[in-house]
Amino acid sequence: MKVSVLGAGTAGAGLWTASEVAAIVGALVAIAGLIITWYYKRKANRRLEAEHLLRQQERQMRMDLMRATGQPHTACETRTDFGALELQE
């Protein structure tokens, strides 16, 4: 059985020249690259879409808060106990 499989493989491989094998391998590598690129682009698009939705929700929440209080609110409003950082003369 092993000999017949080996013989069939050798006969099949003998039908192609080295340049044909290189062309087939190149085409397979190109197809694999296309599939991998498509997968990661799709994944990145999903991530960017989710991030965009979160930003829209945050913006809407800020707008609602601003309308309710009449004051704008920033994303990073931190208060410290350092006081004003001004030049004292």
GROMACS elastic network, one bead per residue, 0.5 to 0.9 nm:
[ bonds ]
;  ai    aj funct       b0    kb
    1     4     6  0.52746   500
    1     5     6  0.63499   500
    1     6     6  0.86133   500
    2     5     6  0.52216   500
    2     6     6  0.60581   500
    2     7     6  0.84515   500
    3     6     6  0.50586   500
    3     7     6  0.59612   500
    3     8     6  0.85227   500
    4     8     6  0.60503   500
    4     9     6  0.85073   500
    5     8     6  0.50919   500
    5     9     6  0.61204   500
    5    10     6  0.85417   500
    6     9     6  0.50845   500
    6    10     6  0.61051   500
    6    11     6  0.85403   500
    7    10     6  0.50945   500
    7    11     6  0.60640   500
    7    12     6  0.85056   500
    8    11     6  0.50712   500
    8    12     6  0.60577   500
    8    13     6  0.84877   500
    9    12     6  0.50866   500
    9    13     6  0.60152   500
    9    14     6  0.84436   500
   10    13     6  0.50461   500
   10    14     6  0.59961   500
   10    15     6  0.88443   500
   11    14     6  0.50782   500
   11    15     6  0.67541   500
   12    15     6  0.55303   500
   12    16     6  0.76213   500
   13    16     6  0.58118   500
   13    17     6  0.83068   500
   13    21     6  0.87814   500
   14    17     6  0.73462   500
   16    19     6  0.80098   500
   16    20     6  0.58338   500
   16    21     6  0.64157   500
   17    20     6  0.52650   500
   17    21     6  0.63727   500
   17    22     6  0.86984   500
   18    21     6  0.51118   500
   18    22     6  0.61460   500
   18    23     6  0.86011   500
   19    23     6  0.61101   500
   19    24     6  0.86252   500
   20    23     6  0.50002   500
   20    24     6  0.61733   500
   20    25     6  0.85568   500
   21    24     6  0.51164   500
   21    25     6  0.60925   500
   21    26     6  0.84400   500
   22    25     6  0.51053   500
   22    26     6  0.59527   500
   22    27     6  0.84995   500
   23    26     6  0.50063   500
   23    27     6  0.60993   500
   23    28     6  0.86061   500
   24    27     6  0.50839   500
   24    28     6  0.61978   500
   24    29     6  0.86177   500
   25    28     6  0.50764   500
   25    29     6  0.61488   500
   25    30     6  0.85616   500
   26    29     6  0.50908   500
   26    30     6  0.60966   500
   26    31     6  0.86048   500
   27    30     6  0.50175   500
   27    31     6  0.61600   500
   27    32     6  0.85557   500
   28    31     6  0.51132   500
   28    32     6  0.61064   500
   28    33     6  0.85382   500
   29    32     6  0.50333   500
   29    33     6  0.60821   500
   29    34     6  0.85754   500
   30    33     6  0.50329   500
   30    34     6  0.61641   500
   30    35     6  0.86905   500
   31    34     6  0.50223   500
   31    35     6  0.62442   500
   31    36     6  0.86415   500
   32    35     6  0.51679   500
   32    36     6  0.61738   500
   32    37     6  0.85503   500
   33    36     6  0.51336   500
   33    37     6  0.60035   500
   33    38     6  0.84676   500
   34    37     6  0.51639   500
   34    38     6  0.60727   500
   34    39     6  0.86002   500
   35    38     6  0.51312   500
   35    39     6  0.61805   500
   35    40     6  0.88007   500
   36    39     6  0.51417   500
   36    40     6  0.63510   500
   36    41     6  0.85736   500
   37    40     6  0.53757   500
   37    41     6  0.60106   500
   37    42     6  0.84571   500
   38    41     6  0.51888   500
   38    42     6  0.60362   500
   38    43     6  0.85526   500
   39    42     6  0.52449   500
   39    43     6  0.62460   500
   39    44     6  0.87262   500
   40    44     6  0.60580   500
   40    45     6  0.84936   500
   41    44     6  0.50198   500
   41    45     6  0.60597   500
   41    46     6  0.85993   500
   42    45     6  0.50842   500
   42    46     6  0.62631   500
   42    47     6  0.86778   500
   43    46     6  0.52277   500
   43    47     6  0.63150   500
   43    48     6  0.87259   500
   44    47     6  0.50434   500
   44    48     6  0.61034   500
   44    49     6  0.85058   500
   45    48     6  0.50757   500
   45    49     6  0.60192   500
   45    50     6  0.85711   500
   46    49     6  0.50902   500
   46    50     6  0.62183   500
   46    51     6  0.86111   500
   47    50     6  0.51939   500
   47    51     6  0.61999   500
   47    52     6  0.86081   500
   48    52     6  0.60352   500
   48    53     6  0.86118   500
   49    52     6  0.50188   500
   49    53     6  0.62541   500
   49    54     6  0.86946   500
   50    53     6  0.51525   500
   50    54     6  0.63091   500
   50    55     6  0.87095   500
   51    54     6  0.51036   500
   51    55     6  0.62255   500
   51    56     6  0.86544   500
   52    55     6  0.50722   500
   52    56     6  0.61856   500
   52    57     6  0.86564   500
   53    56     6  0.50452   500
   53    57     6  0.62089   500
   53    58     6  0.85999   500
   54    57     6  0.50798   500
   54    58     6  0.61231   500
   54    59     6  0.85401   500
   55    58     6  0.50290   500
   55    59     6  0.60451   500
   55    60     6  0.85294   500
   56    59     6  0.50656   500
   56    60     6  0.61222   500
   56    61     6  0.85430   500
   57    60     6  0.50935   500
   57    61     6  0.61055   500
   57    62     6  0.86166   500
   58    61     6  0.50425   500
   58    62     6  0.61916   500
   58    63     6  0.85980   500
   59    62     6  0.50865   500
   59    63     6  0.61309   500
   59    64     6  0.86015   500
   60    63     6  0.50156   500
   60    64     6  0.61195   500
   60    65     6  0.85286   500
   61    64     6  0.51345   500
   61    65     6  0.61507   500
   61    66     6  0.85454   500
   62    65     6  0.50231   500
   62    66     6  0.59859   500
   62    67     6  0.84989   500
   62    72     6  0.77828   500
   62    73     6  0.66462   500
   62    74     6  0.81844   500
   62    75     6  0.88837   500
   63    66     6  0.50134   500
   63    67     6  0.60793   500
   63    68     6  0.85361   500
   63    72     6  0.81668   500
   63    73     6  0.87590   500
   64    67     6  0.51263   500
   64    68     6  0.61563   500
   64    69     6  0.86703   500
   65    68     6  0.50641   500
   65    69     6  0.60777   500
   65    70     6  0.78949   500
   65    71     6  0.80504   500
   65    72     6  0.79914   500
   65    73     6  0.78222   500
   66    69     6  0.52772   500
   66    70     6  0.50878   500
   66    71     6  0.51969   500
   66    72     6  0.52374   500
   66    73     6  0.68145   500
   67    70     6  0.53189   500
   67    71     6  0.76193   500
   67    72     6  0.86126   500
   68    71     6  0.82931   500
   69    72     6  0.82034   500
   73    76     6  0.86434   500
   73    77     6  0.76799   500
   74    77     6  0.59588   500
   79    82     6  0.87720   500
   80    83     6  0.69893   500
   82    85     6  0.76243   500
   83    86     6  0.89579   500
   85    88     6  0.89711   500
